[in-house]
Amino acid sequence: MMVAIAADHAGYVLKQELMASLHSLGHEVEDLGTHGVEPVDYLDVAERLALGVLSGAAERGVLICGSGVGPSTMT
């Protein structure tokens, strides 16, 4: 299964760990960012993930943020 994964800067470390776990389970993983711990706007990575799933490029998506609240406030 193709899984898209994205995180804000606070979720970067967890994203890296989860990607390794998904690979070990036999899934393909597309890393949509962020690619470091430098501050980023979570809306940008959340949008990339949503568009990836909506377009069919990924079957599932995992979005990680430091608070767990930010992406849920998107309208």
NUDO-203913 format. One record per atom (N, C-alpha, C): x, y, z; residue number from 1; atom name. Coordinates in steps of 0.2 Angstrom, whole numbers, plus 5000, padded with zeros to 4 digits. Each point is the difference from the previous one (the first is absolute). Layout:
% residues N
{east X, north Y, up Z, seq NUM, atom CA}
...
% end
This chain:
% residues 75
{east 5004, north 4994, up 5000, seq 1, atom N}
{east 4996, north 5006, up 5000, seq 1, atom CA}
{east 5004, north 5006, up 5000, seq 1, atom C}
{east 4998, north 5005, up 4996, seq 2, atom N}
{east 5004, north 5007, up 5000, seq 2, atom CA}
{east 4997, north 5004, up 5006, seq 2, atom C}
{east 5005, north 5002, up 5004, seq 3, atom N}
{east 4998, north 5004, up 5006, seq 3, atom CA}
{east 5004, north 5007, up 4999, seq 3, atom C}
{east 4996, north 5006, up 5000, seq 4, atom N}
{east 5003, north 5006, up 5000, seq 4, atom CA}
{east 5001, north 5002, up 5007, seq 4, atom C}
{east 5005, north 5003, up 5002, seq 5, atom N}
{east 5001, north 5003, up 5007, seq 5, atom CA}
{east 5003, north 5007, up 5000, seq 5, atom C}
{east 4998, north 5004, up 5004, seq 6, atom N}
{east 5002, north 5006, up 5001, seq 6, atom CA}
{east 5000, north 5003, up 5007, seq 6, atom C}
{east 5004, north 5004, up 5002, seq 7, atom N}
{east 5000, north 5003, up 5007, seq 7, atom CA}
{east 5003, north 5007, up 5000, seq 7, atom C}
{east 4998, north 5003, up 5005, seq 8, atom N}
{east 5003, north 5007, up 5002, seq 8, atom CA}
{east 5007, north 4999, up 5003, seq 8, atom C}
{east 5003, north 5005, up 5001, seq 9, atom N}
{east 5007, north 4999, up 5003, seq 9, atom CA}
{east 5000, north 4997, up 5007, seq 9, atom C}
{east 4995, north 5001, up 5004, seq 10, atom N}
{east 4999, north 4996, up 5007, seq 10, atom CA}
{east 4999, north 4993, up 4999, seq 10, atom C}
{east 4997, north 4998, up 4994, seq 11, atom N}
{east 4999, north 4993, up 4999, seq 11, atom CA}
{east 5005, north 4996, up 4996, seq 11, atom C}
{east 5005, north 5004, up 4998, seq 12, atom N}
{east 5005, north 4997, up 4995, seq 12, atom CA}
{east 5003, north 4993, up 5003, seq 12, atom C}
{east 5002, north 5000, up 5006, seq 13, atom N}
{east 5004, north 4994, up 5003, seq 13, atom CA}
{east 4995, north 4994, up 5000, seq 13, atom C}
{east 4994, north 5001, up 5002, seq 14, atom N}
{east 4995, north 4995, up 5000, seq 14, atom CA}
{east 4999, north 4997, up 4993, seq 14, atom C}
{east 4999, north 5005, up 4995, seq 15, atom N}
{east 4999, north 4998, up 4993, seq 15, atom CA}
{east 5006, north 4996, up 4998, seq 15, atom C}
{east 5006, north 5001, up 5001, seq 16, atom N}
{east 5005, north 4996, up 4998, seq 16, atom CA}
{east 5000, north 4993, up 5003, seq 16, atom C}
{east 4998, north 4999, up 5006, seq 17, atom N}
{east 4999, north 4994, up 5003, seq 17, atom CA}
{east 4994, north 4996, up 4997, seq 17, atom C}
{east 4995, north 5003, up 4999, seq 18, atom N}
{east 4994, north 4997, up 4997, seq 18, atom CA}
{east 5001, north 4998, up 4993, seq 18, atom C}
{east 5004, north 5004, up 4996, seq 19, atom N}
{east 5002, north 4998, up 4993, seq 19, atom CA}
{east 5004, north 4993, up 5000, seq 19, atom C}
{east 5004, north 5000, up 5005, seq 20, atom N}
{east 5004, north 4994, up 5000, seq 20, atom CA}
{east 4996, north 4994, up 5002, seq 20, atom C}
{east 4995, north 5001, up 5004, seq 21, atom N}
{east 4995, north 4994, up 5002, seq 21, atom CA}
{east 4996, north 4998, up 4994, seq 21, atom C}
{east 4997, north 5005, up 4997, seq 22, atom N}
{east 4996, north 4999, up 4994, seq 22, atom CA}
{east 5004, north 4996, up 4995, seq 22, atom C}
{east 5006, north 5002, up 4998, seq 23, atom N}
{east 5004, north 4996, up 4996, seq 23, atom CA}
{east 5001, north 4993, up 5002, seq 23, atom C}
{east 5002, north 4999, up 5006, seq 24, atom N}
{east 5001, north 4993, up 5003, seq 24, atom CA}
{east 4994, north 4996, up 4999, seq 24, atom C}
{east 4994, north 5003, up 5000, seq 25, atom N}
{east 4994, north 4996, up 4999, seq 25, atom CA}
{east 4998, north 4999, up 4993, seq 25, atom C}
{east 5004, north 5002, up 4995, seq 26, atom N}
{east 4999, north 4999, up 4993, seq 26, atom CA}
{east 4997, north 5006, up 4996, seq 26, atom C}
{east 4999, north 5005, up 5003, seq 27, atom N}
{east 4996, north 5006, up 4997, seq 27, atom CA}
{east 5005, north 5004, up 4996, seq 27, atom C}
{east 4997, north 5003, up 4995, seq 28, atom N}
{east 5004, north 5006, up 4997, seq 28, atom CA}
{east 4998, north 5006, up 5003, seq 28, atom C}
{east 5005, north 5004, up 5001, seq 29, atom N}
{east 4999, north 5007, up 5004, seq 29, atom CA}
{east 5002, north 5005, up 4996, seq 29, atom C}
{east 4996, north 5005, up 4999, seq 30, atom N}
{east 5002, north 5007, up 4997, seq 30, atom CA}
{east 5001, north 5005, up 5005, seq 30, atom C}
{east 5006, north 5003, up 5001, seq 31, atom N}
{east 5001, north 5005, up 5005, seq 31, atom CA}
{east 4998, north 5007, up 4997, seq 31, atom C}
{east 4995, north 5003, up 5003, seq 32, atom N}
{east 4998, north 5006, up 4997, seq 32, atom CA}
{east 5002, north 5006, up 5004, seq 32, atom C}
{east 5005, north 4999, up 5005, seq 33, atom N}
{east 5003, north 5005, up 5004, seq 33, atom CA}
{east 4997, north 5001, up 5007, seq 33, atom C}
{east 5003, north 5003, up 5004, seq 34, atom N}
{east 5006, north 5005, up 4999, seq 34, atom CA}
{east 5006, north 4995, up 5000, seq 34, atom C}
{east 5006, north 5003, up 4999, seq 35, atom N}
{east 5006, north 4996, up 4999, seq 35, atom CA}
{east 5005, north 5002, up 5005, seq 35, atom C}
{east 4998, north 5003, up 5006, seq 36, atom N}
{east 5004, north 5002, up 5005, seq 36, atom CA}
{east 4996, north 5003, up 5006, seq 36, atom C}
{east 5004, north 5003, up 5005, seq 37, atom N}
{east 4997, north 5002, up 5006, seq 37, atom CA}
{east 4999, north 5008, up 5000, seq 37, atom C}
{east 5002, north 5003, up 4994, seq 38, atom N}
{east 4999, north 5007, up 4999, seq 38, atom CA}
{east 4992, north 5002, up 5000, seq 38, atom C}
{east 4998, north 5005, up 5003, seq 39, atom N}
{east 4993, north 5002, up 5000, seq 39, atom CA}
{east 4997, north 5000, up 4993, seq 39, atom C}
{east 4994, north 4997, up 5000, seq 40, atom N}
{east 4996, north 5001, up 4993, seq 40, atom CA}
{east 4993, north 5001, up 5002, seq 40, atom C}
{east 4996, north 5002, up 4995, seq 41, atom N}
{east 4993, north 5001, up 5001, seq 41, atom CA}
{east 4996, north 4993, up 4999, seq 41, atom C}
{east 4997, north 4998, up 5005, seq 42, atom N}
{east 4997, north 4993, up 4999, seq 42, atom CA}
{east 4994, north 5000, up 4995, seq 42, atom C}
{east 4997, north 5005, up 4998, seq 43, atom N}
{east 4996, north 5001, up 4995, seq 43, atom CA}
{east 5003, north 4997, up 4993, seq 43, atom C}
{east 5006, north 5002, up 4999, seq 44, atom N}
{east 5003, north 4998, up 4994, seq 44, atom CA}
{east 5001, north 4993, up 4999, seq 44, atom C}
{east 5002, north 4997, up 5005, seq 45, atom N}
{east 5001, north 4992, up 5000, seq 45, atom CA}
{east 4994, north 4997, up 5000, seq 45, atom C}
{east 4995, north 5002, up 5004, seq 46, atom N}
{east 4993, north 4997, up 5000, seq 46, atom CA}
{east 4997, north 5001, up 4993, seq 46, atom C}
{east 5001, north 5005, up 4997, seq 47, atom N}
{east 4997, north 5001, up 4993, seq 47, atom CA}
{east 5003, north 4995, up 4995, seq 47, atom C}
{east 5007, north 4999, up 5000, seq 48, atom N}
{east 5003, north 4995, up 4996, seq 48, atom CA}
{east 4997, north 4993, up 5001, seq 48, atom C}
{east 4999, north 4998, up 5006, seq 49, atom N}
{east 4998, north 4994, up 5002, seq 49, atom CA}
{east 4993, north 4999, up 4997, seq 49, atom C}
{east 4996, north 5004, up 5002, seq 50, atom N}
{east 4993, north 5000, up 4998, seq 50, atom CA}
{east 4999, north 4999, up 4992, seq 50, atom C}
{east 5004, north 5004, up 4996, seq 51, atom N}
{east 5000, north 5000, up 4993, seq 51, atom CA}
{east 5003, north 4993, up 4998, seq 51, atom C}
{east 5005, north 4998, up 5003, seq 52, atom N}
{east 5002, north 4993, up 4998, seq 52, atom CA}
{east 4995, north 4995, up 5001, seq 52, atom C}
{east 4996, north 5000, up 5005, seq 53, atom N}
{east 4995, north 4995, up 5001, seq 53, atom CA}
{east 4994, north 5001, up 4995, seq 53, atom C}
{east 4998, north 5006, up 5000, seq 54, atom N}
{east 4995, north 5001, up 4995, seq 54, atom CA}
{east 5001, north 4999, up 4993, seq 54, atom C}
{east 5006, north 5001, up 4998, seq 55, atom N}
{east 5002, north 4998, up 4993, seq 55, atom CA}
{east 5001, north 4993, up 4998, seq 55, atom C}
{east 5000, north 4996, up 5006, seq 56, atom N}
{east 5001, north 4993, up 4999, seq 56, atom CA}
{east 5007, north 4998, up 4999, seq 56, atom C}
{east 5005, north 5004, up 5001, seq 57, atom N}
{east 5007, north 4999, up 5000, seq 57, atom CA}
{east 5002, north 4995, up 5006, seq 57, atom C}
{east 4996, north 5001, up 5006, seq 58, atom N}
{east 5001, north 4996, up 5006, seq 58, atom CA}
{east 4993, north 4997, up 5002, seq 58, atom C}
{east 5000, north 4994, up 5002, seq 59, atom N}
{east 4994, north 4997, up 5003, seq 59, atom CA}
{east 4998, north 5002, up 5007, seq 59, atom C}
{east 5005, north 5002, up 5004, seq 60, atom N}
{east 4999, north 5002, up 5006, seq 60, atom CA}
{east 5005, north 5006, up 5002, seq 60, atom C}
{east 4998, north 5004, up 5005, seq 61, atom N}
{east 5004, north 5005, up 5002, seq 61, atom CA}
{east 5001, north 5001, up 5007, seq 61, atom C}
{east 5006, north 5002, up 5003, seq 62, atom N}
{east 5001, north 5001, up 5007, seq 62, atom CA}
{east 5003, north 5007, up 5001, seq 62, atom C}
{east 4996, north 5004, up 5004, seq 63, atom N}
{east 5003, north 5006, up 5001, seq 63, atom CA}
{east 5001, north 5001, up 5008, seq 63, atom C}
{east 5006, north 5002, up 5001, seq 64, atom N}
{east 5003, north 5001, up 5007, seq 64, atom CA}
{east 5001, north 5007, up 5001, seq 64, atom C}
{east 4998, north 5003, up 5006, seq 65, atom N}
{east 5002, north 5007, up 5002, seq 65, atom CA}
{east 5002, north 4999, up 5007, seq 65, atom C}
{east 5003, north 5005, up 5003, seq 66, atom N}
{east 5002, north 5000, up 5007, seq 66, atom CA}
{east 4995, north 5001, up 5005, seq 66, atom C}
{east 4994, north 5003, up 4998, seq 67, atom N}
{east 4995, north 5001, up 5005, seq 67, atom CA}
{east 4994, north 4995, up 4999, seq 67, atom C}
{east 5000, north 4998, up 4994, seq 68, atom N}
{east 4994, north 4995, up 4998, seq 68, atom CA}
{east 4994, north 5004, up 4999, seq 68, atom C}
{east 5000, north 5006, up 5000, seq 69, atom N}
{east 4994, north 5004, up 5000, seq 69, atom CA}
{east 5000, north 5005, up 4993, seq 69, atom C}
{east 5006, north 5002, up 4998, seq 70, atom N}
{east 5000, north 5005, up 4995, seq 70, atom CA}
{east 4997, north 4998, up 4993, seq 70, atom C}
{east 5001, north 4994, up 4997, seq 71, atom N}
{east 4997, north 4998, up 4994, seq 71, atom CA}
{east 4993, north 4999, up 5001, seq 71, atom C}
{east 4997, north 4999, up 5006, seq 72, atom N}
{east 4993, north 4999, up 5000, seq 72, atom CA}
{east 4996, north 5006, up 5000, seq 72, atom C}
{east 5004, north 5006, up 5000, seq 73, atom N}
{east 4996, north 5007, up 5000, seq 73, atom CA}
{east 5000, north 5002, up 4993, seq 73, atom C}
{east 5002, north 4996, up 4995, seq 74, atom N}
{east 5000, north 5003, up 4993, seq 74, atom CA}
{east 4993, north 5000, up 4997, seq 74, atom C}
{east 4998, north 5005, up 4996, seq 75, atom N}
{east 4993, north 5000, up 4998, seq 75, atom CA}
{east 5001, north 5000, up 4992, seq 75, atom C}
% end
